[in-house]
Amino acid sequence: MKDDIEEYGWTAMPRDFKALLQGKPYLNEPTSTLVDDIAWPTDDLVTKVQKYAKEELQEQTYNHSMRAYYFGNSIRKAPFAAQSQPCSLLQAYPKAVDQFPRHHLSPRTLALACLLHDIGTTHGNLRATRTSFEYYGGMVALELLKGEGYGASQSEAESVAETIFRHQDIGDTGKVSFLTALVQLATIYDNMGGNPELIHKTTLENVVQRFPRNGWSGCFSSTIREENGLKPWAHTTVLGEEEFPNGVKNNKLMASYD
C-alpha cells in the first residue's frame, strides 16, 4: 500500500548524496530547529525500545543515536511539533522547509531506526557473530521489534532492519529507502562532519548540549578498529580501513564539542 510505503520510509531515493541533494550543499537553506521543537514519540513501542537501547548501549552510543534522530528530523524538517506545541513545525516556522518537508515518514519509525542502528556495536554483539555489525544489528532489531511485547508491524520492523543493514552503505549508484538516506545523512554528519551545511549551527549546538558527545569521535573510531580487528572482512572496511576510523577520529566539525 502507498501509505505503508511512505509512512515507514520505503520510498526509493538516490544512494548518491550528490544526486540526492542535486549537486548542492543543500536543497533549501537550513533553519534553526531546537530539540524542544521536535516531538519524541511516546507510544509503548518506542518507550520499550528506548529502555532497551539505554540498557544495551554505552552512553556515548546512546547519545549518538539520539542526536541522529534530531539531526535527521532537522534535515527533513518534520511536519510535526513537540507535544507541548499546538501547531506543526511548518506552521510554527513557515519558512522552515529544509530538505525533504513533503516526504511523509512516521516519527516512530525514524526513532526506532536511530535507537537501534548501532546495536550491533555492543561488546557482546560484536563477539556474538562473525557477521558485520550492521547486518547482525539489523537481525537483532528485526527479532526484537517483531517479538512478544513489542509487536511492530512486519513492514515497519523490516524498514528499520533494512536501514540498519544499509546505514553505512555509502556509494554513488543505485537506490536506498528514504529512511536509510535520512539516517545516513544524520549519522555521517555526526560521525564525520559530512555535508556540514545541512544543519544550522544553532541546531547543532542545541542537540549536542542536550545529548553530549563525551568523546564520541574517539569512541566510535576505536569501535571501528575493534570490529576490523575481530573481523578483517567487516563491511566497514569498504569505507577505508584507515580512512574511515581516521576520518571519524579527526572530525573537524565536531572537534570543539567532543
C-alpha angles and dihedrals in degrees: 000000000000094000090052091051092051099039095053096040101252096137109126116246133175112275089213110088090210091057092042091055094036092243093300133114086244139349094230129014109271117247130207113268122174128208090251090056092063124069120235109212112248103189120125096259095056092042091054094045092047090053090049092049092049090052096045104037127068113246096258092052093047091051090048089053091052092047089052090057094051095041089048092052091046091052091050095033095224115228094229129083137215112282091249089062121077096208138053124260090252089056094043092045106027092179093046099100098134118170113323108008095148096054108101114218130161110247087216092060092049091048092051092049093048094046093051105031094099098034088114091065098069117117092250097043094049087058099038094076145016088229119108113266096249093055096043090045090053091051091049090050094048092051092046096048094047093042130106112288094021105060105178114172116262092247094051094044091049092048090054091047092048090053093049091049091052106030090108094038093112118170148119103253135069131004142292132191119272090246090053093048092050094048090046092053093046097046096043088050092052096040103041108007090252118175091004094182092067095079126057111237092237089055092049093051094046095048093047091048091054095042107027121210094221093192095321094156093060092038096055093040088057091049091053091052091045092056093043089052092051094040114024088183093058118141090237089073090073087072090058126288090234102013095062102047090040091049090052094046092048097045099156095188092059100033095103091050098049 
